[in-house]
Amino acid sequence: MRRLLLFAVLGLAALIGCDTAALETESQVVVEAYLEAGEPMDSVRLTRTARASAEYTPERTAVQGADVQVQRLNDSGGVAATVPYTETDSTDGLYIPETPATVKSQATYRLQATPPEGPVVTAETTVPAPVEAVRTQNDTTTYPDPDDENSDPPQFELTVRPGPSALERQNVYVLTSRSLLELQSISASPPDSVAGRLLTPFYLEQYDADSDTLASFRVNSSGLLNEANFTSNDDGTVSITLPWLAVAFYGPNQVRASVVDNNLYDFLRTQSAQQMSLAPGEIPNVDEDIENGTGIFGSFAEASGKVLIRPPNLTGDDIPLRP
């Protein structure tokens, strides 16, 4: 499920642990599904909530044998097209489209899932307008030298042309960086060897060779960022500068700027509030729009670019600079 890797800030296990509905005796169906404008429809995962004292894993709580479909609605709210889903043989509770279908931007989609037991679970999302990558700057740059306070290399910049927002607010983005190195083929190592040459200083301090894998640091996402956080240009484009803190690995990285729909916006906004230091009893529930269930059915549009980050004081072939 490629979309699960995109939003590294998402965590449905956290949602289950904090939503008071999860403490009820009767379990709920948990939905996890994302639609990307202009891309093929992705998978839908269905699980059930677990008691607060029980271990929550998608495999143990999978909802099997459900009737799942995604409907594209017309302007009057009727059904314009229906894509049926079928459960995969490899993963319990994971459903994929029976026939290929492309997600249309600015269209409204309804998810309808009928489990073997319980009511029909429904949710709707309106897909944002497409985002076009116009240009990039500083595609190859050097990470700041932590030993030199005057080190100020140019930062990677992605300029995008967002479509008009159909919502009563400005566009809201999630910025994600993903290392393109083949990290699965690199074994865990002490900081003075492979990890020490690949990870940037902030992430190297957090890396524990005994408990972490390099792949677990691959994807890093920002919180919600309003369009006002970026540079608006006279031609209608928006220039987004990649902060150094978002870069975990030297070498090739892919940078994505994703405009999110209302469902993802509400989910991430309230999830962020849960992670603040609040007194017991003051932690809010995650704001989600699932009828007869919980979870997330959201959509987004994105543009991306690639950057090569060189380590400071690079000598020889210290790191692999290609994917």
Secondary structure as a PSIPRED ss2 file (coil, helix, strand):
# PSIPRED VFORMAT (PSIPRED V4.0)

   1 M C   1.000  0.000  0.000
   2 R H   0.000  1.000  0.000
   3 R H   0.000  1.000  0.000
   4 L H   0.000  1.000  0.000
   5 L H   0.000  1.000  0.000
   6 L H   0.000  1.000  0.000
   7 F C   1.000  0.000  0.000
   8 A C   1.000  0.000  0.000
   9 V C   1.000  0.000  0.000
  10 L C   1.000  0.000  0.000
  11 G C   1.000  0.000  0.000
  12 L H   0.000  1.000  0.000
  13 A H   0.000  1.000  0.000
  14 A H   0.000  1.000  0.000
  15 L H   0.000  1.000  0.000
  16 I H   0.000  1.000  0.000
  17 G H   0.000  1.000  0.000
  18 C H   0.000  1.000  0.000
  19 D C   1.000  0.000  0.000
  20 T H   0.000  1.000  0.000
  21 A H   0.000  1.000  0.000
  22 A H   0.000  1.000  0.000
  23 L H   0.000  1.000  0.000
  24 E C   1.000  0.000  0.000
  25 T C   1.000  0.000  0.000
  26 E C   1.000  0.000  0.000
  27 S C   1.000  0.000  0.000
  28 Q C   1.000  0.000  0.000
  29 V E   0.000  0.000  1.000
  30 V E   0.000  0.000  1.000
  31 V E   0.000  0.000  1.000
  32 E E   0.000  0.000  1.000
  33 A E   0.000  0.000  1.000
  34 Y E   0.000  0.000  1.000
  35 L E   0.000  0.000  1.000
  36 E E   0.000  0.000  1.000
  37 A C   1.000  0.000  0.000
  38 G C   1.000  0.000  0.000
  39 E C   1.000  0.000  0.000
  40 P E   0.000  0.000  1.000
  41 M C   1.000  0.000  0.000
  42 D C   1.000  0.000  0.000
  43 S C   1.000  0.000  0.000
  44 V E   0.000  0.000  1.000
  45 R E   0.000  0.000  1.000
  46 L E   0.000  0.000  1.000
  47 T E   0.000  0.000  1.000
  48 R E   0.000  0.000  1.000
  49 T C   1.000  0.000  0.000
  50 A C   1.000  0.000  0.000
  51 R C   1.000  0.000  0.000
  52 A C   1.000  0.000  0.000
  53 S C   1.000  0.000  0.000
  54 A C   1.000  0.000  0.000
  55 E C   1.000  0.000  0.000
  56 Y C   1.000  0.000  0.000
  57 T C   1.000  0.000  0.000
  58 P C   1.000  0.000  0.000
  59 E C   1.000  0.000  0.000
  60 R C   1.000  0.000  0.000
  61 T C   1.000  0.000  0.000
  62 A E   0.000  0.000  1.000
  63 V C   1.000  0.000  0.000
  64 Q C   1.000  0.000  0.000
  65 G C   1.000  0.000  0.000
  66 A C   1.000  0.000  0.000
  67 D E   0.000  0.000  1.000
  68 V E   0.000  0.000  1.000
  69 Q E   0.000  0.000  1.000
  70 V E   0.000  0.000  1.000
  71 Q E   0.000  0.000  1.000
  72 R E   0.000  0.000  1.000
  73 L E   0.000  0.000  1.000
  74 N C   1.000  0.000  0.000
  75 D C   1.000  0.000  0.000
  76 S C   1.000  0.000  0.000
  77 G C   1.000  0.000  0.000
  78 G C   1.000  0.000  0.000
  79 V E   0.000  0.000  1.000
  80 A E   0.000  0.000  1.000
  81 A E   0.000  0.000  1.000
  82 T E   0.000  0.000  1.000
  83 V E   0.000  0.000  1.000
  84 P E   0.000  0.000  1.000
  85 Y E   0.000  0.000  1.000
  86 T E   0.000  0.000  1.000
  87 E E   0.000  0.000  1.000
  88 T C   1.000  0.000  0.000
  89 D C   1.000  0.000  0.000
  90 S C   1.000  0.000  0.000
  91 T C   1.000  0.000  0.000
  92 D C   1.000  0.000  0.000
  93 G C   1.000  0.000  0.000
  94 L E   0.000  0.000  1.000
  95 Y E   0.000  0.000  1.000
  96 I E   0.000  0.000  1.000
  97 P E   0.000  0.000  1.000
  98 E C   1.000  0.000  0.000
  99 T C   1.000  0.000  0.000
 100 P C   1.000  0.000  0.000
 101 A C   1.000  0.000  0.000
 102 T E   0.000  0.000  1.000
 103 V C   1.000  0.000  0.000
 104 K C   1.000  0.000  0.000
 105 S C   1.000  0.000  0.000
 106 Q C   1.000  0.000  0.000
 107 A C   1.000  0.000  0.000
 108 T E   0.000  0.000  1.000
 109 Y E   0.000  0.000  1.000
 110 R E   0.000  0.000  1.000
 111 L E   0.000  0.000  1.000
 112 Q E   0.000  0.000  1.000
 113 A E   0.000  0.000  1.000
 114 T E   0.000  0.000  1.000
 115 P C   1.000  0.000  0.000
 116 P C   1.000  0.000  0.000
 117 E C   1.000  0.000  0.000
 118 G C   1.000  0.000  0.000
 119 P C   1.000  0.000  0.000
 120 V C   1.000  0.000  0.000
 121 V E   0.000  0.000  1.000
 122 T E   0.000  0.000  1.000
 123 A E   0.000  0.000  1.000
 124 E E   0.000  0.000  1.000
 125 T E   0.000  0.000  1.000
 126 T E   0.000  0.000  1.000
 127 V C   1.000  0.000  0.000
 128 P C   1.000  0.000  0.000
 129 A C   1.000  0.000  0.000
 130 P C   1.000  0.000  0.000
 131 V E   0.000  0.000  1.000
 132 E E   0.000  0.000  1.000
 133 A E   0.000  0.000  1.000
 134 V E   0.000  0.000  1.000
 135 R E   0.000  0.000  1.000
 136 T E   0.000  0.000  1.000
 137 Q E   0.000  0.000  1.000
 138 N C   1.000  0.000  0.000
 139 D C   1.000  0.000  0.000
 140 T E   0.000  0.000  1.000
 141 T E   0.000  0.000  1.000
 142 T E   0.000  0.000  1.000
 143 Y C   1.000  0.000  0.000
 144 P C   1.000  0.000  0.000
 145 D C   1.000  0.000  0.000
 146 P C   1.000  0.000  0.000
 147 D C   1.000  0.000  0.000
 148 D C   1.000  0.000  0.000
 149 E C   1.000  0.000  0.000
 150 N C   1.000  0.000  0.000
 151 S C   1.000  0.000  0.000
 152 D C   1.000  0.000  0.000
 153 P C   1.000  0.000  0.000
 154 P C   1.000  0.000  0.000
 155 Q C   1.000  0.000  0.000
 156 F C   1.000  0.000  0.000
 157 E E   0.000  0.000  1.000
 158 L E   0.000  0.000  1.000
 159 T E   0.000  0.000  1.000
 160 V E   0.000  0.000  1.000
 161 R E   0.000  0.000  1.000
 162 P E   0.000  0.000  1.000
 163 G C   1.000  0.000  0.000
 164 P C   1.000  0.000  0.000
 165 S C   1.000  0.000  0.000
 166 A C   1.000  0.000  0.000
 167 L C   1.000  0.000  0.000
 168 E C   1.000  0.000  0.000
 169 R C   1.000  0.000  0.000
 170 Q C   1.000  0.000  0.000
 171 N C   1.000  0.000  0.000
 172 V E   0.000  0.000  1.000
 173 Y E   0.000  0.000  1.000
 174 V E   0.000  0.000  1.000
 175 L E   0.000  0.000  1.000
 176 T E   0.000  0.000  1.000
 177 S E   0.000  0.000  1.000
 178 R E   0.000  0.000  1.000
 179 S E   0.000  0.000  1.000
 180 L C   1.000  0.000  0.000
 181 L C   1.000  0.000  0.000
 182 E C   1.000  0.000  0.000
 183 L H   0.000  1.000  0.000
 184 Q H   0.000  1.000  0.000
 185 S H   0.000  1.000  0.000
 186 I C   1.000  0.000  0.000
 187 S C   1.000  0.000  0.000
 188 A C   1.000  0.000  0.000
 189 S C   1.000  0.000  0.000
 190 P C   1.000  0.000  0.000
 191 P C   1.000  0.000  0.000
 192 D C   1.000  0.000  0.000
 193 S C   1.000  0.000  0.000
 194 V H   0.000  1.000  0.000
 195 A H   0.000  1.000  0.000
 196 G H   0.000  1.000  0.000
 197 R H   0.000  1.000  0.000
 198 L H   0.000  1.000  0.000
 199 L E   0.000  0.000  1.000
 200 T C   1.000  0.000  0.000
 201 P H   0.000  1.000  0.000
 202 F H   0.000  1.000  0.000
 203 Y H   0.000  1.000  0.000
 204 L H   0.000  1.000  0.000
 205 E H   0.000  1.000  0.000
 206 Q H   0.000  1.000  0.000
 207 Y C   1.000  0.000  0.000
 208 D C   1.000  0.000  0.000
 209 A C   1.000  0.000  0.000
 210 D C   1.000  0.000  0.000
 211 S C   1.000  0.000  0.000
 212 D C   1.000  0.000  0.000
 213 T C   1.000  0.000  0.000
 214 L H   0.000  1.000  0.000
 215 A H   0.000  1.000  0.000
 216 S H   0.000  1.000  0.000
 217 F H   0.000  1.000  0.000
 218 R C   1.000  0.000  0.000
 219 V E   0.000  0.000  1.000
 220 N E   0.000  0.000  1.000
 221 S E   0.000  0.000  1.000
 222 S E   0.000  0.000  1.000
 223 G E   0.000  0.000  1.000
 224 L E   0.000  0.000  1.000
 225 L E   0.000  0.000  1.000
 226 N E   0.000  0.000  1.000
 227 E H   0.000  1.000  0.000
 228 A H   0.000  1.000  0.000
 229 N H   0.000  1.000  0.000
 230 F C   1.000  0.000  0.000
 231 T E   0.000  0.000  1.000
 232 S E   0.000  0.000  1.000
 233 N C   1.000  0.000  0.000
 234 D C   1.000  0.000  0.000
 235 D C   1.000  0.000  0.000
 236 G C   1.000  0.000  0.000
 237 T C   1.000  0.000  0.000
 238 V E   0.000  0.000  1.000
 239 S E   0.000  0.000  1.000
 240 I E   0.000  0.000  1.000
 241 T E   0.000  0.000  1.000
 242 L C   1.000  0.000  0.000
 243 P C   1.000  0.000  0.000
 244 W H   0.000  1.000  0.000
 245 L H   0.000  1.000  0.000
 246 A H   0.000  1.000  0.000
 247 V C   1.000  0.000  0.000
 248 A C   1.000  0.000  0.000
 249 F E   0.000  0.000  1.000
 250 Y C   1.000  0.000  0.000
 251 G E   0.000  0.000  1.000
 252 P E   0.000  0.000  1.000
 253 N E   0.000  0.000  1.000
 254 Q E   0.000  0.000  1.000
 255 V E   0.000  0.000  1.000
 256 R E   0.000  0.000  1.000
 257 A E   0.000  0.000  1.000
 258 S E   0.000  0.000  1.000
 259 V E   0.000  0.000  1.000
 260 V E   0.000  0.000  1.000
 261 D C   1.000  0.000  0.000
 262 N H   0.000  1.000  0.000
 263 N H   0.000  1.000  0.000
 264 L H   0.000  1.000  0.000
 265 Y H   0.000  1.000  0.000
 266 D H   0.000  1.000  0.000
 267 F H   0.000  1.000  0.000
 268 L H   0.000  1.000  0.000
 269 R H   0.000  1.000  0.000
 270 T H   0.000  1.000  0.000
 271 Q H   0.000  1.000  0.000
 272 S H   0.000  1.000  0.000
 273 A H   0.000  1.000  0.000
 274 Q H   0.000  1.000  0.000
 275 Q C   1.000  0.000  0.000
 276 M C   1.000  0.000  0.000
 277 S C   1.000  0.000  0.000
 278 L C   1.000  0.000  0.000
 279 A C   1.000  0.000  0.000
 280 P C   1.000  0.000  0.000
 281 G C   1.000  0.000  0.000
 282 E C   1.000  0.000  0.000
 283 I C   1.000  0.000  0.000
 284 P C   1.000  0.000  0.000
 285 N C   1.000  0.000  0.000
 286 V C   1.000  0.000  0.000
 287 D C   1.000  0.000  0.000
 288 E C   1.000  0.000  0.000
 289 D C   1.000  0.000  0.000
 290 I C   1.000  0.000  0.000
 291 E E   0.000  0.000  1.000
 292 N C   1.000  0.000  0.000
 293 G E   0.000  0.000  1.000
 294 T E   0.000  0.000  1.000
 295 G E   0.000  0.000  1.000
 296 I E   0.000  0.000  1.000
 297 F E   0.000  0.000  1.000
 298 G E   0.000  0.000  1.000
 299 S E   0.000  0.000  1.000
 300 F E   0.000  0.000  1.000
 301 A E   0.000  0.000  1.000
 302 E E   0.000  0.000  1.000
 303 A E   0.000  0.000  1.000
 304 S E   0.000  0.000  1.000
 305 G E   0.000  0.000  1.000
 306 K E   0.000  0.000  1.000
 307 V E   0.000  0.000  1.000
 308 L E   0.000  0.000  1.000
 309 I E   0.000  0.000  1.000
 310 R E   0.000  0.000  1.000
 311 P C   1.000  0.000  0.000
 312 P C   1.000  0.000  0.000
 313 N C   1.000  0.000  0.000
 314 L C   1.000  0.000  0.000
 315 T C   1.000  0.000  0.000
 316 G C   1.000  0.000  0.000
 317 D C   1.000  0.000  0.000
 318 D C   1.000  0.000  0.000
 319 I C   1.000  0.000  0.000
 320 P C   1.000  0.000  0.000
 321 L C   1.000  0.000  0.000
 322 R C   1.000  0.000  0.000
 323 P C   1.000  0.000  0.000
